[in-house]
Each structure stands twice: as structure tokens, then as C-alpha cells.
Amino acid sequence: MKGALSVFRRELVQAWAGGSGLFLPAAFFAGTIFLAPLGVGTEPGLLAKLAPGLIFVALCLASLTTLERIFQADLEAGALDHQRLSGASMELVTFFKVLAHWIVSGLPLALLTPVAGIMMRAEHVSALSILPVLIGGLTIFLWGGVGAALTAGLRRSGPLVALLVLPLFVPIVIFGSEELSHVFQAAPFAAGLTLLAANALAAIAMAPFAMAAALKLE
């Protein structure tokens, strides 16, 4: 655990020092939400109806902009081999690497959700709109980490990562957009939030083992 926590701190420091790449997912997310009304029209009812699904689609696509870099640099530098030889649990190492990546690249997307709701003319925008995107975003990054681990040894693996993980994002988009729609209509959460949380727990339980196994093959 101590070694995994040191990896977590190191990943946070490296991510914050990463420069403009840190803001790429947030810029992609904001750009998608800003341009959508220009393509579908500015009719408030239509925008409000499209808002939940569009926010989750933008979340999935924005996460893909940085997923391939989670393990690639450490694999090329030999840091992953050093961590494996040090006796650290690779399951914990991979989990904390993805968690750090989500904090600096995914958490801002959840915090932008109320702003996105306002831009899309949602009827009721509140802080509760962050919750489905928060849970869904963490799940997206965990499943995305599996794809990143499987392709860590390949250069320019972004399209392949997308091909591998996009099917895993389908339940997140369905359940997340359903619950976000309830929030925007000032309705209570329904069963979709439970299913979204169950998907997140499944990702937390399985993704670290899948990532560790995939990296052993590199």
C-alpha cells in the first residue's frame, strides 16, 4: 500500500506538471457542449431534451483524448518494471495511477456539468447534476485504463483504445443520461443511479486486476 500511495502522489505531481495536456479533456468537453447548439438549433425544448445524452457522450469522447498516456510513458521508461520488481501490488499501482489521472483530467468534467446544463437550456440545474457524471466519469476512466494497459506497448494507440473500450461505455451513457435527465427535470433519482453505481463498483473490483494482467504481457 505504501508503494502504491507513493505512485499516486507521483502521478498527481506529474499530471499537474504536464502543461496544456491537462486541460485537453475539459477543453474538448466544453467545446462539444458549446458547438452542439450551433448544429442542432437553439430551440430550448430540443436542447434540454438532448442535454443529458450529449453531456455523457462528450464525457466519453473527452476521456479518450488522454487515456493512451496513462501507462505508456512509464512502460517506455521502465518505471513499471521497477514497480513490479519492488514487490508493490500492481493491482493497487494501476488503480492509483488511473485514480490520479481521473482526478486531474476527469473530475473537472464533472464540475463543468452544471455549466453545460445551463448552456443546453436545462430546466433545473443544481449541484446534484454532478453526481451521475462523477460516478460515470470514474467508471469510464477505470474501463478506459484496461484498454490503455492492453495497448501500452503500441505507439499512437488512441484509435485502438477507443475501439476496445467504447462498448464498455454504452451502459454508462444509458444509465447516466437517464439519471441526469431526472436531475434536470427536478425529479428524484431512479434505478438508473443504482445501476450506474453498480457499474462503478464492478469496475473498481475488476479493472485493476485486468490492467495488472495486461501490463504483464507487455
SVG drawing of the C-alpha trace seen along z (x, -y; Angstrom):
<svg xmlns="http://www.w3.org/2000/svg" viewBox="-40 -29 53 41">
<polyline fill="none" stroke="black" stroke-width="0.4" points="0.0,0.0 2.8,-2.4 4.4,-1.9 1.1,-2.3 0.4,-5.6 3.8,-6.9 2.9,-6.1 -0.4,-8.0 1.5,-11.1 4.0,-10.9 1.2,-10.6 -0.6,-13.7 2.6,-15.7 3.4,-14.6 -0.1,-15.3 -0.1,-18.9 3.3,-19.5 2.0,-18.2 1.2,-21.5 -1.6,-22.1 -2.4,-18.4 -4.0,-18.6 -6.8,-20.8 -7.4,-18.9 -10.3,-16.8 -12.0,-19.8 -11.5,-21.9 -12.9,-19.0 -15.9,-18.7 -16.6,-22.4 -16.1,-22.7 -18.6,-19.9 -21.3,-21.5 -20.7,-24.9 -20.9,-23.8 -23.9,-21.5 -26.5,-24.3 -25.0,-25.6 -25.6,-22.2 -29.0,-21.2 -30.6,-24.6 -31.2,-26.9 -34.8,-25.8 -34.8,-25.5 -37.0,-22.4 -34.9,-20.5 -31.6,-21.5 -33.0,-20.5 -34.0,-17.1 -30.6,-16.4 -28.6,-17.8 -28.2,-14.6 -27.2,-12.3 -24.9,-14.9 -23.1,-15.5 -22.4,-11.8 -21.3,-11.3 -19.0,-14.3 -17.7,-12.9 -16.8,-9.6 -15.1,-11.2 -13.2,-13.7 -11.8,-10.9 -10.4,-9.2 -8.1,-12.2 -5.7,-11.2 -6.3,-7.5 -3.4,-6.2 -0.9,-8.1 -1.7,-6.5 0.8,-3.7 2.8,-4.4 5.4,-6.7 6.1,-4.6 6.4,-1.5 8.9,-3.1 11.0,-4.5 11.0,-1.2 9.2,-2.5 6.5,0.2 9.2,2.9 10.8,1.2 7.5,1.1 6.8,4.8 10.3,5.8 9.9,3.8 7.1,6.1 4.4,3.5 0.9,4.7 0.4,4.0 -3.4,4.0 -3.0,1.1 -0.4,-0.6 -2.7,-0.6 -5.7,-1.6 -4.0,-4.6 -2.5,-5.6 -6.0,-5.7 -7.4,-7.5 -4.8,-10.2 -5.4,-10.5 -9.2,-10.8 -8.7,-13.5 -6.7,-15.8 -8.5,-15.0 -11.9,-13.6 -13.0,-15.4 -13.1,-18.8 -15.5,-17.4 -18.0,-16.6 -17.6,-20.0 -18.4,-21.5 -21.8,-19.7 -23.9,-22.5 -22.4,-24.9 -23.1,-22.5 -26.7,-22.2 -27.2,-26.0 -25.7,-26.2 -28.1,-23.5 -31.1,-25.3 -31.9,-22.6 -35.0,-23.3 -33.4,-22.8 -29.7,-22.9 -28.3,-22.1 -25.2,-20.7 -26.8,-17.2 -26.2,-17.1 -22.5,-16.5 -23.2,-13.1 -24.1,-11.0 -21.2,-12.4 -18.9,-11.9 -19.7,-8.2 -19.9,-7.7 -16.6,-9.5 -14.7,-7.4 -16.1,-4.2 -15.2,-5.4 -11.6,-6.1 -11.3,-2.6 -12.6,-0.7 -10.5,-3.0 -7.4,-2.1 -7.9,1.5 -7.8,0.5 -4.8,-1.7 -3.0,1.2 -3.7,3.6 -2.2,1.2 0.6,-0.4 3.3,1.1 1.9,-0.4 2.6,-3.8 -0.3,-6.0 -2.7,-3.6 -5.5,-6.1 -7.9,-4.7 -7.3,-1.1 -8.1,-2.1 -11.3,-3.7 -12.2,-0.6 -11.6,1.6 -13.4,-0.5 -16.3,-2.2 -18.6,0.9 -17.9,0.8 -19.1,-2.9 -22.6,-2.0 -24.2,-1.2 -22.7,-4.3 -24.2,-6.5 -27.6,-4.9 -27.9,-4.9 -26.0,-8.2 -28.0,-10.2 -31.3,-8.8 -30.4,-10.0 -29.1,-13.3 -32.4,-13.8 -34.2,-13.3 -32.0,-15.9 -32.6,-18.4 -36.3,-17.9 -36.1,-18.3 -37.2,-14.6 -35.8,-12.2 -33.1,-9.8 -34.4,-6.4 -33.0,-2.9 -30.5,-4.1 -28.3,-5.7 -28.1,-2.3 -27.1,-0.6 -24.6,-3.3 -23.1,-2.8 -23.1,1.0 -21.2,0.5 -18.7,-1.7 -18.2,0.9 -17.7,3.6 -15.1,1.5 -13.3,0.9 -13.3,4.6 -12.3,5.9 -10.4,3.2 -7.2,3.2 -6.8,7.0 -7.4,6.7 -4.9,3.8 -2.2,5.6 -2.6,8.8 -2.5,6.8 0.7,5.0 2.4,8.3 2.0,9.2 3.9,6.0"/>
</svg>
